[in-house]
């Protein structure tokens, strides 16, 4: 059985892992390639503890982002929420190109929220009526906004 050593990656290494991962590699690979190029450091108790602290801070940051996106989606009594009748504000929106740019502009004007147009998914609009657009605020949080297509 071959001997392996543990290292903590300082940056992403293809086919090995991402920055901060604890991986086992051959001693020669670590000694001759990863450590001299500052791509990894040998895993000691102190280094492992630092990695755990860093990962916990990152987890807390991602959780805060998710909570902020959830509050943007639906906060009762908030005129900046992306649900209910206040989301559209009754303003007309001419969707000339079929992308989410115009919808993002209307949301910015009515709720003062900056929405990335690439996160807006519009259905196939083929006739007059009401349609539901999906807005991705976070990888785990999606809001729905109703759009009315009416004649000019």
N, C-alpha and C positions, 0 to 999 in steps of 0.2 A: 504494500500500500504506500502510495506517495505521500510525502509530507506537504501540507498546505499551510499557508499563513494568512492571517486576517489583516486586511487593510481597510481604511475608510477613504472613499473617493472624494477628492477635492473638486472634481468636475465630472461631467458626463463622459463616460467611456463607452463607445459603441460595443455592443454585445457583452457588456460586463455589468453596467449599472449606471445609476444617476448620482449626481453629487450628493454626498452625505450617506450613501449606502455603505453598509458593512458587508464586504465580500471576501471570499476565500480564493486565493490565487496561488500559483506556484511561486516558490521563493525566488527563483531566478527572474521571473516576470516582474515581480515587485521590486527586487533589488536593482535590476538592470534597466527597466523601462519606466514603471509607474512612479517610483520615488524620485529618481533623478529629474524627470520632467515635471515634477511637482503635481502630478495627477492624483497621487494618493499618499497617505501617511500610514505608518504601522499603527495598528489598533492597540491602544493601551487603555487602561481604566479611565484615565483623564480624558482622552480623546473621545471615547465612547460616551462618556457623560456629557461632554460638550455637544456631541451630535444629537443626543436625546433632548437636551435643552433647546437646541436650534429647531428640531422637529416639532417640539411642543409649542414654541412660539409661532411657527408657521401654521400649525393646526389651529391655534387661537386666532390668527389673522384671517384664515380662510373661513372660520366659523363667524367672525365678525362681519366679513363681506357677505356671507349668506344671510345673516340676520338683517343687515342693511338692505339687501335686495328684497327680502320678504317684507320689510316695513314699507319699501317703495311700492310694492305690489298692492298691498291692501292694509291700509291703516285707517280704521273708522274715524270719520270726522276730519280727515286730512284732505285738504283740497288739492294736494299733490299726489294722491294715490292714483294708481292705474286701473281702477275698477269703477263700476257704477256710472251714473249719468254724467258726472263731472269729468270723466276721462276724455270725452270728445268735445265737451264744451259747446256743442251745437254748431261748431264751425264746419264749413264745407271744405272738402279736400279733393282736389282734382288729381286723380292718379293717372298721369299720362304715360308713365314708363313702366308701371307695374313693379317697381322696386319699393323699398320701404322709406325712401327719402322724404316724400311728402308726409307720410304718417309720422315720421320722426319729428318733422318740423311742427306739425300740429300738436304733438305731445309736448314738445319743448315750449311752445307758446302758451298752452293751456295749463300745464302742470309744472313748468319750469324744471323739468327733468331731462337731462341729456341722455338720449337713447341711441345706441349704436344701430345704424340702419341695417347692418348685416345681421343683427339679431332679430329682425322683424320678418316673419314668414306670412306672406299673403296667400290666400286661397286663389284658385282660378276664378276670376271674375268674368262672367260671360253675359250677365243680364242684370237688370235692376233688382234691388233688394238689400237685405242685410247679410253681411259676411263677418266672420270672426277672424281677426288677425292674432297670431301668437307672437308674443314679445319675450325673448329670452333675456332675462335680467342677470342670471347667474346660471352656471351649469345645472343646478338643481331647482331653480325657481323660474317659472314661466307665468306670464300674465296674459290674459285674453282681453282684447279690445274689440268692441263691435264697430263695424264700419257700415255706413249706409251708402249705397250707390243710387243716386237719383238723377233724373234728367236735368239738364241746364236750363 
